[in-house]
Amino acid sequence: MTQNLFLAPSRRGLLAGGAALVLAGCSDLIGPSSAPQQLYLLKPAGGAATAGPKVSWQLSVVTPTASNHLDSARIALVQSDNSVDYYANSAWVDHLPLVLQSALVEAFESSGRIEGVAADTDGFHADYLLQTDVRDFAAHYDKPDGIPTIMVRIEAKLAPARGREIIATLDAKHQVQATQNSVAAAVEAFDAALGDVFSQIVNWALAAAPRKRG
């Protein structure tokens, strides 16, 4: 079942029905359905709490990379046997890497500690690049119909805009247990976990980059 989920989106959609039959006894939250899709925003809880001096340089946030099962608008979950599935009738408002990129730019802006920050696709001049890889962004279930634990893990690398040598790396991760087994509760826990991870990344990046010369 896990292999099917890593196929091209068109085939994955066709094969999802078979996976749903296997999981039919687990929860009506999981698998495909003909019901209208509910879209969810990501709003990291508390933003990115930071403390420290303002920096004089500018940052470009590169579009995050992610494995196939996370490079999607669908909200991923992981069963106790490590098989991957998705919540039915639910999705992020855009592909997850794009949603995270936008939210991370906003987290740096909200810190009030950086001269300028933008997505790399905006084409602005920057002194440093922030590259991220989404290693985990899923609701993990220990048992069918249990209450999931939301796990967020993002590997970050900081490099100068010219030269591309890596200045520093960070493995930022946090987990939060949802209050109940529902998509809304899972999204709330995603927000809480992501807020902590973004705080780690913002504080680390602003402290790791050398002061701008000249």
N, C-alpha and C positions, 0 to 999 in steps of 0.2 A: 504493500500500500504506500509506503514511503516513496518508493521509486516513481510511482505514478504521479505524485505531487510535484516532481521535479521535471516533468515534461513541459513542452511548450504550452502556453496558456490555452490554446484551442483544444488540444487533446486532453489537458488536465481537466477542463470543464466537462468533457464528455465522460471522463473516468471518475469524476467526483461522485456520480450517482452510485457506483459500485461501492465506494468507500462508505457512503452514507448507510447502505444496507448493513454493513458490518457494524456500524456504530449506532444503529437504530435503537438499541437498548440502552445506550449511554445517556443521550439527552436530546431533546428537540431543539436545543440551541445550536447543534452541530450539523454541518452538511448542507447540501443545496436545498432550495425551496423556490416555489414560484411566487412567494409573497414579495411585495415591494422591498427594495433594499433601504435600510436605515443607515445614513451616513453620520460618522462621528468625527468631531474635531479633536485634536490633541492640544491640551492646555496644561503644560507642566505645572504642577501644584506649587504655588509660591514663586513661580518664575525660577530664576537662578539666583539664589541668595549668595551674594559675594561681598567681600570686604577687602579694601586695599586701595592703593593709589591709582590714579588714572594714568594710562599709558598714552604715548604720543604717536604710536604707529597705527596703521590700518590693516585690517584682516579680511581675507577672502575665504569664505566657507565653501569648500568644494562639495558637490553633490555626493552624499554618502553612498558607499557601495554596500551591497547586501547579497546574501545567497538567494537562489531562485525562489525559495518558499517565502522569503521576506520581501522580495522585490515585487511587491504587489500592493493593491489597495485593500486586499482582504485581511481580516484580523486573524492572525495565526494562533493556534493552540497546539500543545504537545501532550499526547497521552502518556500514561505510565510506561508503555512499552516503547517510548520514543518515536512513535508514529506521529506524523504531522497532519493536522486538519485545519479547518477554518470555521468560524462562527457563521451560521446561516443568516441570510438576509441582512448582513451587517458589513460595513466597510469603512475605512478611513476616507476622508474627502478627496484624497489623491493617492498616488503610489507612495508607500511609506517613506522611501528615501527623500522624496520631494517635500513631504510633510515635515520630516525631521530637519531637513536643511533650513526651511523657512522658520521653524520654531527655534532652531539653534541661533540663527541670525538675530531673532527677536530677543533671545536670552542674553546675548552679548550687548545688544542695544539697551536692554532693561537694566543692565549692571551700571550704566552711566560711567563706566571706567575706560572706555575706548574711544579714540578719536573718530574712527570710522569702521564700519563692518558691512559687508554685503555678500550676497551669493556670487559664486564665481561666474555664473551665467549673466550677471548684470554688466560685466565688462569693465568695472572700475579698477583703477590702480590700487594695488595693495602692497604692503611691505612683507606680509607673511601669508602663508596658505595653511588652512586647517583641513586636513584630510581625515575622514572618519569611515570606519567599517562597522556596520551593524552586525554584531555577533549573535545577539539574542534579543528578540522583541516579541515575546509570546506568553500566552497564559498556559501554565504548566499544571496538569492534573495528576494527582497521585492515584485517584480512582475515578471511575465514571460517575458523573453527577456530583462529584465532590466540589469543594470550594477551591478555585484555582489560585496558584501563586503566580503573580506577574513578575517576569524576569526581564530586565533591560540591561544589556551589556553593549557598550560601544568602545571600540578601540580607536584612539585618536593619535594623530601624528601632526607635529607642527614643523613647518619648513619655510625658509625664506622664499619669496616669490621668484627670485633669481638664484639659480644654483641648485635648488631642490634638495640640498642635504638636510637630513632630518635632525632637528634641534632637540626634540624631546618626544617621548611617547607616553601614553597613558591608557591603562585598561580600566575604564570607568564602568562600574556595575552596581546595581541595587535591585532588591526584590521587595515586593509588597503583596501581602495576601489580600485578596478581594474580600469584601464583606459578605458576599453571597454568590451563588452560581447564576449570574446573569451577565449579559453583555454590558449593560450600563455600569454594573459594579466593577467589571473587568476594566472598562475604559477609565473609570475613576482611579483604579489602582495603577493603570498605565501612567496616568497623569502624575501621580505621586512618585512613582519610581523614576520617571523621566525627569521630574524636577530635581531630584537628588543627583542624578547622573549629569544633568546639565550644569548644576552648581559645581560639581567636581571638574568638569571640562573647562568652564569659564575661569574659575580660580586658577587652575593649573596653567592654562594657556597664557593668561595675563601675567603670570609670574615667571613662566618659562622663557618667553621671548626676550632676547637682549634689548636694552634700551636703543631707541633709534638714534643713529649717529647723525651729527650735523644738525 
